Amino acid sequence: MSTPEHSIGFEGSFLGAADKISPRAIMECKICWTPYDPAEGDDTRQVMPGTAFLDLPDDWTCPGCSAPRAQFLVREDPGAPSAAIMAEMEARTKALVADFTEVFHSRMRDLPMVNQALHVQAVGFQPHEGGFLGVLVAPWFMNLVLLPGPGRTALKVGTKETVTFPSGEYEFMHAAREMVGPYMACALFSPMGDFTSQLQAVEVARAAMAELFKAENRAGTDRAAEIRALREAELAPPPAEPEPDMAPSRRKLITGSLGE
């Protein structure tokens, strides 16, 4: 799978997880210790001030020694969430995982739709508009999940709400669980039979989070399928030769507009 723009690895902090740094993160080359400060940009490559490390051109290298971006580590991150916010996010995502793990063991474990190669995992969660947004992977689904902050009113369970991201508008369903409390979910995959391992599911979940914040993914019709269809194409086996009168597949209908 190709590496998404906002999942580019780097050395040092957070095991290279790009979703753990903010656009204000100051990075440092581990070879020659040359820093990259987004507030200053890079005159040697005509990179404008205000350009985040993750938004640098693919061929950008260290101005001091020409090392690639992968050799940079985090020196400091003025835009990182506070320790208290991160602790709250960890507690709420743990509750989310615990709640759906209980659902798996009590109600889902023996159902044929369940992919036994997978387990419940919270992926790529980050602060978002006072709450926390990420992907929940489970043996029977993969959903975008928004854990709302105190300022967001929880609507009646089953109520649909459209949420806008740079890539488009997505329909979320209001729900609630005993341990999690109110939350909102947007379906990406269900069932999960196409995934062969937890690692593969997690990689797709991280890629979905990256695609969600890319404005270039916005098409004429905004819908959650934009993310799902991009990743279905990577998981799908080579298509069989269709019969002449065969109706177009659902995947073709979903992805047709993305090539325009």
Buried (B, 14 or more C-beta within 10 A) or exposed (E): EEEBBBBBEBBBBEEBEBBBBBEBBBBBBBBEEBBBBBEBBBEEEEBEEEBBBBBBEEEBBBBEEEBBBEBBBBBBBEEBBEEEEBEBBEEBBEBBBBBBBBBBEEEBEEEEEBBEBBBBBBBBBBBBEEBBBBBBBBBBBBBBBBBBEEEBEBBEEEEEBEBEBEBBEBBBBBBEBEEBBBBBBBBBBEBBBBBEEBEBBBBBBBBBBBBBBBEEBBBEEBBBBBBBBBBBEEBEEEEEEEEEEEEEEEBEEBBEBEEE
